[in-house]
């Protein structure tokens, strides 16, 4: 099941010559419609335009995008198929730079080649690639549930929990990461109250997280990002929980812009900050968060972000989509293999490393 009955964040229809359906996240919460992708270009565009977004979901879409991109060479010889596979993965890797899950999923698709020796035809190789995309999707479902179980243990009954952006079923295959923790705690009978940062400029909190929480009947209150300090000071927040787009070897964590501010606020108010993410969000090749590429997005997302011109068009705009929270501000990283606390290089290597 998807995040909501009868709805899936993304779903593949048919065999390797089939197509991909994505829940169009730019239209939520007012319209619940799917976008149909029948070629790799439309998947690239859907990722870039945030019709599908959230680190794990981007990886899943890209894996299926590889299958779409290879449909035209299914009957071609092995060399042509291999050349196209390389071109398609390189192309999809250029859709967004920060979430490492995208590159992880594409590398996994490229590695299918090594297991393919018996296949003897491009069509069989293509079928194996769809099997791999489906396997990644299925594993992501199990991962989200495991993250939920490990994280729920950290939340006390009747906690107020603040979250930022959307790390729910819309951002992964089913249960999400940060929201999986809340969904699981609720399933366990814990009574939570969630504060949802609206998450400017693109309002993933207001449009997507608020929608998911309403669908699941979890008590929640929407706040503007600038209100987080005040609700903390009023004693309404006992934990902050977010997802992640890339975690460096030392635990520095890239997530939606505004997460770093929340981390500083949480520390000032002595509130734990938990980051929930699958192991494939770790990038152990990066020594620290300084090496994480930060996506820069269009100025219009700020000046026209609410569908209306809200600033003079001549004004200069800076629009980084992500920021990096230093590991020292993070109380625990919650993975499908268990929590990492304290967040140290050694503890990360022990749980996530090769
Ligand atoms: O720009 P977005 O909407 O793709 O940013 C998403 C986030 O920052 C999420 O918090 C992150 O990807 C974790 S999703 C489980």
Boltz pocket constraint, residues with backbone or C-beta under 6 A from the ligand:
constraints:
  - pocket:
      binder: B
      contacts: [[A, 50], [A, 52], [A, 53], [A, 54], [A, 55], [A, 56], [A, 99], [A, 164], [A, 165], [A, 166], [A, 167], [A, 168], [A, 171], [A, 172], [A, 176], [A, 177], [A, 178], [A, 204], [A, 242], [A, 243], [A, 244], [A, 245], [A, 255], [A, 256], [A, 257], [A, 276], [A, 321]]
      max_distance: 6.0
